[in-house]
Amino acid sequence: MKKFLIAFSLLATVLVSCNSNSTNTPSGNSLPADSVKIIAKNAFIFGIPLFLIDVTKNKFTNVEVPVPGLAAPLNQLTISTSFPPQDQTLIVRPNADTYYTVGFLDLSKEPIVLTIPKTNDIYYLLPLLDAYGNVFSSPGKRTGVTQGGTFLLTGPNWKDSVPAGLKEIKSPTNTVWVIGRFQVNNDKQGSQLIVPLEKKVTVIPLSSFGKPYSAPNGRVDASLSKLLPNEQLANTPIDSFFNYINQLLVTNPPTAADAPAMANFAKIGIGPGLKFDLNSFDTATQAALKEIPKLVLGRMTEILKKGAVKPVNGWSVAFKGFGNPGTDYDLRALVCFFGLGANIPEDAIYPTSMVDSAGNPYNGANKYVMHFEKGQTPPVDGFWSLTMYNEGGYFIKNPINRYAIGDRNPLKFNADGSLDLYFQNASPGKDKESNWLPAPAGNFNLCLRLYWPKKAVMEGAWTPPPVKKL
């Protein structure tokens, strides 16, 4: 079957409005005005992930001590000890399958020792992301880290020898985002098995490794913006954005593959430690540059609304380049803007469905069935789960407190080995309730999570079956 290709290259068609003739040159700069705008647009797209991850880090670490599942000081981890409550609105499209182990690390002063306990058959993944949102390492069951291990996370400039007994993981940037996930089948297993495992995942500065260590309290900055990261991005003036990026590029250097882009950006004062001076351009060019965030972010939103891929059976399966887009800066920016912290597809793929098999939006006034032929349930080496969300992207309160359904549930298969899942507001009957995911009275949508997907998924040979209205 044809692989799904993502139409993110459409972002490259964003046009920067021009009030002056293309032969005009900006004041104090030898480049034509149109060239300046194109370079600035590309530099803005390049810098979006760097900006979003840094402001997310600042907000997440702005606490004195870890807050379970929500925040932790720099170089510390926080763990979730339960699934998000059904009425929470802090996290959009929350996960009802795993507990999280999360934290931001700073490797600029010294390496950090990461210890992972013996996990045996427990499915988990502990992806490590750099300052640009790229997954550069992913310890977990898929990668064979099941007997535990002690790793030395080192920054791009660290050249010393690795102490005996430690395995080095080199980070391309000094900022590292740990986003671990442990599969949880039920509350009892979560509290008795998973939480104790999470607590054994530790991060300690190398200078304190092997010694008694107590993590210091974090520092709270009351002046931090209260805006959400995407809102902060949209409201940051272009010159402030570029100079913010210029400083971040010093501690989180671009890769060798980024050299051509960085050489181009440097022509207008964008690069590690450089100074971007908006006033060095003429008035018309300044006005056009100020509009770049609005134009680019507006185009991103438009792409999301229209869909980046053509749905198959009512499902959009987009994963090419996720978690590691390389120099596809358009894709990297889009993924970070709409799904900051995305996994690489080898770890997880998330098909989504907004419409039924007839192309109509889902509504709880109707009854739906998703039919899997015998042997055609999602092919994964980890696990699969299907979650339902309301229009806002949140859990739906229901009488059986079920917010996701999948292979961890005691599903009832048909006599011929096939499987039916039911999505509707009222119970489909006691004999079918084991396969029922309750819907709201109004609109809803579906997300299928495939952890450690098999080759058939990766190559497009398997796609989710349609959801049909009864």
N, C-alpha and C positions, 0 to 999 in steps of 0.2 A: 504494500500500500504506500502511496506517496507520502513522504515525510511532510509534517506540518512546517511551513515556513512563516516566519513572523514579518509582518509588514512594517517593522519599525523604521525602515529606511525612509518612510514618509516624512519623518521628522526633519530630514535633511532639506525638505522643500519649504521650510519656514522662511518667509521672505521678510527682511528687515525693511521697513518703510523708508523711503528716501525722499526728502524734500529738496535736495540739491542735485545738480547735474553730476553724473558719474565722473566727469573730468575735474570737478572741484577737488581740492586737497584740504585736509583739516589744518587749521592753524597750528603751527609748531610741530607738524608731522608731515613727512614726505610721502606718505601713502595716500592713494586716492580714497575718497570718502567711502565708496562702496566696499573697497577692500577692508577698511577698518571695521565696517559693520559686519561683514562676513566673518572676519577673524574673531570679533567680539562675540558674535552669536555662537560660534564653535567653542570658544573658550568658556562661555557660560554653560553650555551643555556639558563640556568636559568637567567643570567644577561642581555641578549639581550634587553628585554623590559625596564628594569631599565635604561640602557644606552641610548636607543633611546628616551625615554620620557624625560630624563634629558637634552640631547643635543637639543631636539626640544624645550623644555621650555627655554633654554638659548637663542636660536635664536629668538623665538617668543617674548620674553620679552626684547630683546635688543634694546629698543627704549625709548625716553624720554616721549612721549605721545602716546595715542592709534592711530593706523593707521587703518581707517575703513576696517573691514573685513580681516586684514592681521596680525596685531600685537598689543600688549599692554604691558605696564610695569607689573611687578609682582603685584598681588592682584588688578588688574584692568581688565575690560572687553572691548572687541571691538565688534562692531556689523557690519554686512554687510547690506548695504542699497540698494543693487541691486544684480541680479544674476551675476556670473562671465561673463565678456565679451567673445564673441565667439572666439576671437583671443588670449586669455590669455593662457600661458603655464606654469604658476607657480604651479597650482594645477592639478594633474593628475586625470582623470575621475571626473571632476567637477560636482556639483549638480545644476540642473536647477529647483529645486522644493522648496527649502527652503532658508530663510535667516539665517545666523549663528550668535550666541552670544557666544563668546569664550574668555577664559582667563585661566591663570595659577595662582594658589593660593599657598601660603606658610603658613601652620598652625603651624610652629615650635615655633613662638614667642607668638602667641595668636590666638584664634578662629576668624573666619570671619563670619559676618552676611550676609546671602544671602536673598534678598527680591525678591519675584516673584509677579507680578501684577495679577489682576483678568483677566483671559483670556476667560472665558465663552466657546463658541463653537470653538474657534480657536484651531486648532491642533498644538501642540508643544510638544517637549520633551527636557529635560535639564539634560542629563546624566552627572554624576560626576564620573570621573575615578581616580584611585589611581596611584601610581608611577609605578605599574607593568602593567598598561593597563586594569585592572579589573574595570567594572562598579559596584560601590558599592551602588549607589542610582540613581534613575531616575525620578525626579519630572516631571510631565507632564499630559496631558489629560488622557493617559492610566491609570495612577496611581491616578487619581482623584484630582489632584492639579489644579483646574480650577477657584477657587474663590480667588486665591492669597494666600500668606503665607510668614512668616518670619522665617527663619531657621538659626540655629547656627551650622556652620561647625567646628567640633572640631577634633584635631589631636589625635594620639594614646596615648599620654601621658597626655592629659588634664583630670583632675579629679574634677575640681570645679563644683559648682552647676550652672544649666542653669537658666539665668534670666527669670523672668515671661514674658509670651507672646512670647517666642521663642521656637521652636521645634528643638531639637538636631538631627543632622545627624553626626554620628561618622565616621570619615575617618580612614581606617587602616594605612594610611601613611600621612606624613606631606605635601607631594606634592599632589595637587588636580588639575585635568584638567577638566574645564567646557567646554562642547561642545554642546551648545544649538542649536536647530533648530526650526524654525517657518514656517509652511506651507504658501506659497505665491501662489495665483492663477493667479495674473497678476500684472503688474507694478503699476497700480493705487492703488490696494488693498495694495501692499507692502509699498508704500510711505505714504498712508493715514491711514492705520490701523496697519500694522506690525511693521514698524520702531518706531512709538510712543510706542508700547508695549515693544519692545526690550530695549528702553532707560530706561524703568522703572524696568528692571532687574538690581539690584545693588549688589555690594559687598563692605562691609565696615568693618574695624577692630573692634572687640568688644569694645575696649577702646574708640572708636569714635562714636559708635552707639548712636543715639539720640541727637547728638551734631552737630553743623555746621562742615562739613567735606569737604575738598578739597584734592583729591588724589595727592600725591607728584609726581614730575617728576621721571621717571625711569633713571637708569644709563646705559650708553652705553659702551660696552667693544669692542674696535676696534680690539682686538687680537683674537676674536672668529673665529674659522675655517669657511671658506667660503664653505666648502663641505656640501652637503646634509647629513642629519642624517645617512642614510644607507651607503653612501660613507665614512663618518667619521668612522662608525663602522668597515667597511672593511679595513680601513687604520690605525686603532689603534693597536699597538703592544700588544700581549697577556698579558704581564706583566703590561703595562699601563692600559689595560682594567680591569684586576682584581683589581688593587689597586684603580682605579676609582670607581668600584663597591663597594669595601670595605668601602669607605667613604660614598657612597650613602646609604648603608645598615644601617648606624648609625642613620640617620634621617628618613629613610623609612624602618623600621624593617620588616623582614619577618614574616609571620603568624605562628601560632602554628603548622599548618599542614605542614609547610615547615621545621620543626625541623629535621626530618631524613636526608633530603638533606643537610641542613646546617651543621649538624654534620659530614657528609662525606666531604663536601667542606673544613671544618676547618682543615682537615688532611694535606692539602697542602697550608694553609695560606689564605683561602678565607672565609671571614665572616665579620661581623660588626667590623670595627676598626682594623682588622688584617693586616698583611703585607705579600704580596706574593713576594717571592724572587726567581726569575728565576734562579739565579746563584747557588741556593742550590741543583740544579739537575745536573746530568752529561751532557756532551755535546750532546750526542745522544738524550737524553730526551728533552733537551732544544730545539733542532731543531724540534722535533716532536710537541712540545707544540706550537711553533711559527706557525705551519701549521694549527692549529685547526680552526681559523676564516675562512680561505680559504676553508677548507673542509666542514665545517658546512654550510656556506653561499652558497657555490656551490651546495650543496645538496638541500637546500631550493629552489634555483632557478630552479633546475631540477624538483622538485616536482610541482612547479607552472606551468612550461611549459607542463608537462605531464598531469596536472590536478589532484587535490586532490580527486575528486569524479568522478564516472562514469556519464557522461551526460545522461539525460533523455529527449527525444524529442529535443536534441541539446542544452539543458540547464543544467548548473551545479548549483545545489542548495546545497551549503555548509553553514551550520550554527551551527551544534552541538558544543556546548562549546564556541561559539564566545562571546566575551565580558565578560565572566566569566569562564575560563577554569579550575579553581581550581589548582590542582597540576599536570595537564597535561602541563608540561613545554615546550614540543615540540610544541604543538598546540599554546600555548601562544606566543612563540617566532615567529612562522610562521605568526600568525595573526598580530603581531606588525611589523614584517619586511615588510609585503605586504599590510597591511591595518591598520596602526597605528590609534587608536581611534575608533575601531569598536564598533558598538552598540550590545547590547544583542538582541537575536532573538525575544524576546517578543516585542521589540520596532521596529525593522526593519530587513528585510531579503533581500538580493540582488542577485537573480538568474542572471547568466551571460550566454551569448551565443556567441560563436565564429564561429559556423557553422550552416548551414541550416539543414532541415530535412533529407537530403541525406548525411550529413556529410561533405559538401563542404564549404570552407570559404566564407563569404559574400563578394560580390563585386557589386559596383554600376552599373556595366554594365548589371546586371540582375534586374529583378523585383520580389519582394517577397510579400507574404501576411501572416499575422498571424490571424488565425480564432478562435474566441471564440464562442462556442455554447451558446445558450440562458441560462442565469443564471450562466455562467462559467467564467465571468471576474474575475480577481484576488480577492479572498475573504479577505477583510481587514476591520478593524474598523477605520483606519486612512484614508489613500489614497494610490493609486498606480500610478506609472509613469514609462514610458519606455524611456530610453535615448540612443541615438546613439553616438558612438565615432569612430574616425579614428584610424588607427593602433597605433598612439602614445598615444591614450587615451584622446584625446581632442575633443572639439565641432567641428562640421562641418559647415562651412559657407554655408548658403542656402538662396534662394530668399524670403522665407516667415519668416525668423528669428525664426524658430521653432527648438528647440534643445531637447525637450522632449515632450511626449504626454501621456495622461492618463485620469483619471476620472474627472479632473478639466477642461478638454477641452470639447467643445460642439460637442461631437462625434455623428456621424450619424449611428444609428443601422439599421440593415436589417429588412425587413418586418416580418421575423419570430423571431425577437428578438435577433438574433446573431449579432456579431460584427466582422468587418474586419479592420485590420490596414495594411497600405501599406508602404513598405520600398523600395524606388527606387530613382534614380537620377532625372528623369524628372517627372513632375506632372502626376498623374494618371487620371487627368481630373477634371474639376471644381466640378463635383458632388461628387468627392471622396477626395478632398483636405482637408476636415475637419479631415480626418482619415489618413493623409499622414505625415510620418516623413522622410524628405528629406535625401537621401544618397549621399555620395561623388561619384566621378567617379571611385575611386578605392576601396580598401578593407575597411571594417568597422566591428564593433561588437556591441552588444546590452547589456544593463543592465536594468533589471526590478527591480524597488524599491518598496517594499511592506512594508508600514508603519503600525504598529500595526496589524500584520497578524493574521488571525483567526485560530481556531483549525485545520481546514482542511489543512492549509499550514504547521503548526507546526508538524502535525502528518504524513505528506507526502501523504495525501489523495487527495490533489490538486497539480498539477504541471503545469507549463506553457505549452501551446500547442505548437506544432512545427511551425517553420517559413518555409513556402514552397516556392520554386522557381516557378514562373509562367511560 
